[in-house]
């Protein structure tokens, strides 16, 4: 059985060398592996949250599409499309919005960061916060679950959004009584290169320290490399290769043998100017053929458009029947269809209840949350190495009497099994310990009655 892997690229900038090493190159390689059904999309709706320059968004869509095709993404092998060409995605986003608790969105990192910045400035906490920023994780969830992706490669800063996508999908499945959505798994690539920029910090447009991938041609590439910060050691003096940003970049694009030879030269006293020239020569040899394809594509946007339209048609073969099924599930049926009977309505009403949500945290451990019917987080478990252990504890919490399990503590409320607190109220939980205890007791009691 194939594993469906989905990757989105926000169209708000021009790809640089760090993007290529950290995301583009490994994703293209992964798409060629047997058993992988790869989906790649240009997240142009997401770009509108960050960028209000229409010309920049339009240019970025072209640059990013051309980049992916130039580096070897095979549109015959993968599904490559623009988010905005799939009208079913924003429709699904609205269906998911209607089942997502506001409390869940309140905990999103990007929103909380904006609120914290505003608070520090002494202005209204929501100053400058758009609904696009606030509900960003819901649109991201729609991107993922529309095509029932099994795995989504992301950086560690995006793990929370994947967990939210799981929570939202699980909530929809629970409310409407069927597993309409596959719960996506986070795929963290631990060995993916994170390149330093010209100043040694992570290569990022935010730091203005990037090395161009294709834009500006060979001249721009060489000019950027010559600006890489090095220490003051003169030619002939041994260099600290491991502490050199220049060597780190070289190693990311070299074989073990090439990297070892370059390191030896540095340790034997190769001058920094010569080292930068060697890095440029090496990168130019790798990038020049891809750059030629890139500029050819940029000069012929109609070819890119044809590829994206074909990809959209391919994606919509899945999205259209999926939305037809989901519209039926939520009651947006053709009037000729038979109205649901009392039994179906009762089942739907029964679905609106408290629930457990399991997830994998940033450190790879397995945890679970107890959520109230409105989505408020009541309990957060400890970390478990074995998912089966976490699952067994969830079943015990659901089956045993709440009064015997829950205890009010100085920190709030805790669920105790065999003398061990297996779950506690999360930081920032609403109400005092007694109020939290009452909510958690009510939630567990309602679940035991199902």
NORPE-V671224 format. One line per field, one symbol per residue. ss: DSSP state (2 for helix, 1 for strand, 0 for the rest). phi: phi as a letter, one per 20 degrees, with the letter a starting at -180 (. if undefined). burial: # if it has 16 or more other ideal C-beta (glycine too) atoms within 10 Angstrom, else .. A space follows every 50 residues. Layout:
ss->???
phi->???
burial->???
//
This chain:
ss->00111111110000012222222222222220000111111112222222 00022222222222222222000000001111222022222222222000 02222200222222222222200000000022220222222222200000 11100222222222222222222220000000001110000000010000 01002220000100002222222220000000000000000000222222 22000222222222222000022222222222222222222222222200 22222222222222222222222222222200000000000222222222 20001111110000011111100000111110010022222222222220 02222111100111111001111100000000222222222222222200
phi->.fdedccdcfecadgdfffffecfgffffffeffnddedcceeffffffe cddgffffffgfffffffffeofeffedddbegfedffffffgfgfgfde fggfffefgfffffffffffemdggegmeeffffdgffffffgefgdlfe ccfbfffdggffffgfgfffffgffdmbefdfefdfddefeffdefefdn fgfbffelcedfecgnmfffffffffeffceefegnegdeffeefffgfg ffccfgfffffffffffeogffffffffffgffffeegfffffffffffc ffffgffffffffffffefffffgfffffeoeefffffffffffffffff febfaecebdefenedbbdddfgenffdccffecfdfffffffgffffee fgfedececfeqccedclmdfebcffgnffnegfffffffffffffffef
burial->...#########################.##....##############. #....##..############.#.#..#########.##.###.###.## #..##..#.##..##..#...............################# ####...###################....####.##.....#.####.# ..#.....#######.....##.##..#.#........#.#..####### ####....#..##.##...###..##.###.##...#..##.##..##.. ...#..##..##.###.##..##..##.#..................#.. #.########....########..#######..#.....#..##..##.. .#..##.#...####......#####..#...#..##.###.##..#...
//
